Amino acid sequence: MEYSTKAIHGQVDDTGKGAVTYPVYLTSTFLQEDVEQFGEFIYSRSANPTRATLERQVADLEGAKYALATSTGMAATAIAFELLNSGDSILLSDNVYGGTWQFVNELFESRNLSYELVADFNQYDFSQVSENVKAIFLETPTNPLLHVTDLKQVIQRAKAQGLLVIVDNTFMTSYLQRPLDFGADIVVYSATKYYAGHSDILAGLVVTNREDLYPRLKVAHKLLGAILSPFDAFLLSRGIKTLPLRLEKHQENAQLVAEYLNQQEGVQVFYTGLPDHPGHAIQEGQASGHGGVLSFLLDEEVYELDIFVQSLTLFGFAVSLGGVESLICRPATMTHESYSVALQESIGIRTNLLRLAVGIEASKDLIDDIKQAFEKAKR
């Protein structure tokens, strides 16, 4: 069955009422048969029918055995990190979502955990890792500089050293890329973004095929209370039904915007869909598309950055991505403000770096909007 068909028919009403959408079970608790026999659903923090059917829908799309729906993307990441024990260390891509970096930078030490930043997993020598390193955490493409990690070879080399592999696949979703197919142990998402797709809920997902890891992840899900509410589970499932349509338009628009920007004076574009992007070939080999996010450096000797951003009318100045509307942000002071200035500079997150989350509006309107903003911002 094709992805788009699964996305629409992934939930089936089991109430006997014939509803074409799965009902929302807005209940905190469930009646039980007797003092000895308990049903599948007891208390909604442990399990809820609306959330459970969403999780089955997601697992099917991911090619996974198990999925957990969480209250936010950071909750999904936090649950994955609960697999680490005191004294453990992880390898972390130095170019990840700012919240992930802030988590390890501010919370790991008090938990007797440590981390090492890796600039490029493609070139990393896993044979040299110390015995306390237990896992790697990566994004591909990365946020916000769109670096690409070769999932097949990196996961193979990491697992040869017995390391757990966690991949944040938020930018791609399972529609464009399935890290589990390359051997990843756990995939996490901010489902707030493309999976939900309408900038109206916060949500996260954790997916895995590991029989041994799922019970531990499930316990953390329950005990941390990091669950997705029934109504948000309903909204997330609704968003999933149009995910293939939306992502196709997102990346069609992103490609056209990237090509336009790439032709402008004083602009350096980072988008894997451009043939001269260093990770273009790898991306083409492991994903079926390039997604809807790109970033670019704006030469401030050519343009006034503030005027450029303020002159945009269709690109809202805000964090986040994956909604139907187009957004622009400055990572250095918004999504990655928790990075030190020195770390930002070493990675390449400069104050003149802008990130575009390209929406599904008419591409001509988006390009015209950027064009008129350039004209107003030109020095």
Secondary structure, 3 states (H helix, E strand, C coil): CCHHHHHHHCCCCCCCCCCCCCCCCCCCECCCCCCCCCCCCCECCCCCHHHHHHHHHHHHHHCCCEEEEECCHHHHHHHHHCCCCCCCEEEEECCCCHHHHHHHHHHCHHHCCEEEEECCHHHCCHHHCCCCEEEEEEECCCCCCCCCCCHHHHHHHHHHCCCEEEEECCCCHHHHCCHHHHCCCEEEEECCCCCCCCCCCCCEEEEECCCCCHHHHHHHHHHCCCECCHHHHHHHHHHHHCHHHHHHHHHHHHHHHHHHHHCCCCEEEECCCCCCCCCHHHHHHHCCCCCCEEEEEECCCCECHHHHHHHCCCCEECCCCCCCCCEEECHHHCCCCCCCHHHHHHHCCCCCEEEEECCCCCHHHHHHHHHHHHHHHEC
